[in-house]
């Protein structure tokens, strides 16, 4: 029993031994791997050390070689840091230094150089260090008693320093300055000339130099001209002249001609060319002077064309100096005024002003011309043969840049034919206006007649349809009245018998009231039917559709019929009182007239009067229409219709009878009623229709027509 724990302990020890052996094997393997790695690194280090030693030997050799070169170069070679502190200076450059090397080493540019130059040095150094790119800079320093120019080349040496190599370029600068001065003198002349200057190679014919004027004339830049052949800008028609130009210059002569060149945009233009021999860059060349004469050529062409036009026109065209002496007169003027061509510059312009126009010419035309620079209007000329010529004329005063008049010109047109045509046209216009007026009146009459015809037919039809049943009712009312009287007698008889049933029924139906009211009802019905018959009669009288010819008519009957139709407009309305109608009728005979048309006039005037009263009346007055009739001179009757409205202005009165004139709002009036009324009275009845009105005093229309109409042709 005691051996069991011991066996467990032995087993545990064996297990631990196995684990230790396994860990030992692992550590041994890792140690061998690490030893192998360290041996390889040692070999690499030895090899790197050998390479470094070889590089160090080479670097020392290179440094020695570089130092030899550094000391041998005569240019200024210095090494400076980022703040432009002088670190190293080549011994050979001492004579070109601003100060001796001993006074420079270890100091910054701000301690040695002017502040502005030091700023530019530091900015240049920092730019090179930042971009790692070489750069160049030109600057000057006062060394000894002269200004020395340097060209500095700056390169990166390490992260915080650069190598600055400066070369003396004073001689080059002096040469450049001399060349620039000479070039400036040459260019100032070459470029200031307004004519085109060019230098041509006599062998190739190409341009080797051209001034701005030459380039502007042709539209090319100087650089473009260097690549052009003469055939690119010389017109083909002038190639032969160009060859002649080259040959003459080669022989030392001068050449002058007119030719045609081609602009860059392909357009052609005229030039005037002068050429001579020029020694340019040690070689004979041709100096060409070119002048663009296109405008001059065009002006000459325009002048010839204008002269041709002036001579061909039928208008008078003349030119005079500031004193009025003729300088030019075209053929039309010569012919019209009778002046020979040889005398067109030998007269004063006032010689041909027609005497009646002379005062206007001196007091109006000429002062206006001198003040405003132009005058236009109509006048008259007098030819040498004594003929008067009406003209439409324009005179112009031509001024220079200083505002001074240099010469006068005029264009005058014979308007005799025009005046005759205008007279004919005016007459035609008047005739057409009258015709148009007649057409408008006729059209308006036709429209109104059609409307009135339709209205008359409607009124007549309504009157006819109402009249038949009204007559039937009115005729039977007599019989109904008789039957009612008979029935009342029977009722009275029954009352006398005192029958109980009858008494009871009489009380139920209120027989006494029926006996009293029934005759009244019948009487009211008779009055109503009589009123309807009167209205129907008025409608028939107003329409008068069957009266196409003159007929003797009772004027008062027509007025009453019209008032009957307008009764609804005369009655009292909300917030507007009844319109009072005062009839002041005289004793009138029957009057010959177109009854329907006269009723139409009465309707128009009365309707306008009602409209005017509805717009307002005179202060503290009831709206009133007064109708007066009377006989005048035994042969005429007048009908005056007046209202106490607000009246109208004189301007409106003048237009009241014009077609389409209305003072009513849109949609409430056509403007034809009074116009047609005026035509009916004046043309159809040979009478007068007059209007009298003042603002605030009301309006009165007065109709005057003959009692007997004259026989119409």
Buried (B, 14 or more C-beta within 10 A) or exposed (E): EEEEEEEEEEEEEEEEEEEEEEEEEEEEEEEEEEEEEEEEEEEEEEEEEEEEEEEEEEEEEEEEEEEEEBEEBEBBBBBBBBEBBBBBBBEBBBEBBBBEBEEBEEEBBBBBBEEEBBBBBBEBBBEBBEEEEEBEBEBBBEBEEEEBBBBBBBEBBEEEBBBBBBBBBBEEBEEEEEEEEEEEEEEEEBEEBEBBBBBBBBEEBBBBBBBBBBBEBBBBEBEBBEEBEBEBBBBEEBEEBBEEBBEBBEEEEEBEBEBBBBBBEEEEBBBBBBBBBBEBEEEBBBBBBBBBBBEEBEEEEEEEEEEEEBEEBEBBBBBBBEEEEBEBBBBBBBEBBEBEEEEBEEBEBEEBBBEEBEEBBEEEBBEBBEEEBEBEEEBBBBBEEEEEBBBBBBBBBEEEEEEEBEBBBBBBBBBEEEEEEEEEEEEEEEEEEEEEEEEBBEEBBEEBBEBBEEBBEEBBEBBEEBBEEBBEBBEEBEEBBEEBEEEBEEBEEBBEEEEEEBBEEBEEEEBEEEBEEBEEEBEEBBEBBEEBBEBBBBBBBBBBBEBEEBBEBBBBBBBBBBBBBBEEBBEEEEEEEEBBBEEEBBEBEEBBBBBBBBBBBBBBBBBBBBBBBBEEBBEEEEBBBBBBBBBEEEEBBBBBBBBBBBBBEEEBBEBBBEBEBBBEEEEEBBBBBBBBBBBBBBEBBEBBBBBBBEEEBBBBBBBBBBBEBEEEE
